[in-house]
């Protein structure tokens, strides 16, 4: 018997750390018994919240009966105050209280959901992708896969192939009676429709590829031109040390903020200058060169109208207009004073507008799916199998061979959905990327 079917697992399902509330999940055949005994409370109603005053903490308990739970098996969720020490004490105490309760491994709750048929492999992958999405649009795209929209389209294709396979088998069975149930024209039309649908899904992958990348905005320039001051203005709090001494920033500093539903990393860098004697500053300047390759956008700051960056997307910023006169203003340069705040609002608007444009997805289009490399590979394999069927049809291969080719196409879809021959290695690799508690 699969050990996942008989033992019970526990883990915190909210992020570790201090918060108002933390949640712990227990899943397995004995979960109701374990939680009821531990908190001395009879969980007689499912999906009903019980308030319990225990010696550890005041908690809320909810019981979910199999198969109507996240994992597809009996589950209980415990809500306590968000203190890491309290959460850890509850989990350890419960594990000690029952011999068949253990700590969940990475992604084991979702793995059980897949193994118990609550979700297919595409939906399991979508869970991980939603957690790791860096923007709202991408999360929405992955959410559509989690809801089963992509699976539904693939199942529709599979249904058509099964119908064609049935017609082919019938043609073989009744060939001696002269019944022509296999119509090549209708079969070709069905295969052409499948090919069009697969091409539509594949083309959507290129439409959303860029928005899955993290947005990184790099601030560069010579020392003491106001990079750190601008960095603080953009993230709206004093994160970087600002000082008149050149070379204050020796390493780079990162900070993440949300811009129009998009997670953006702003990076303040060491100032680049030639007369550097400090090894630490030299290393900081080298790192600037290394991370330029990962930048989505570069903001080059100057205080004398000299700009040297040649990257595809560079925003030129002339700082300290309160100190140094501007002889002639250029159209492609932002003129600001980080000290007085002049020009900052206009600069932020352009930076944030460019970020939004970079991540703009038409979420209203129902034929767009964000898909990963594994899924693309399987879709291409399905496409190739459809081409083989089309060629076989035009070459008038025997019904036996055509029937075998149809079964092969159906098998590829089953593998993509995780319905057959996925392999433990593939599952282990996928779920190992999940955090404990998901």
Order of alpha helices (4+ residues) and beta strands (2+ residues): beta-beta-alpha-beta-beta-beta-alpha-beta-alpha-alpha-alpha-alpha-alpha-beta-alpha-beta-beta-alpha-beta-beta-beta-alpha-alpha-alpha-alpha
